[in-house]
Amino acid sequence: MIEWIISILLLIGGSFVLVGSIGLVKMPDFFMRLHGPTKATTLGMALLLTASMIFFSSTQAGFSAKEILISLFLLLTAPISGYMMIKAAIHHKLDSIDRTKGIDNIEDDV
């Protein structure tokens, strides 16, 4: 039963990482391109690390906490680094396409 759970988590996590990576390549501008790695890929990596934690906890004696720490680090740093890159792009007045939403809400630097 544990093998099924691990397999499902690996498949779903790998799918999220794949979709996030494709989004990074295919999106038209920088602001849209940042959604792939900050959202889908982060969730996919958390699922892959959860599968790893379950596998090593079931095959070895004891609890594997390294994967939890790595997941927490990823879940905390990915949105913050994405936010910082967006702020830098706004500061440098990076061009965006017309379909990018929320550009009108950005305040001008004074």
ABEGO torsion letter per residue (X at the ends): XAAAAAAAAAAAAAAAAAAAAAAAAABABAAAAAAAAAAAAAAAAAAAAAAAAAAAAAABBEBBAAAAAAAAAAAAAAAAAAAAAAAAAAAAGBBBBAABBGAAABBBBX
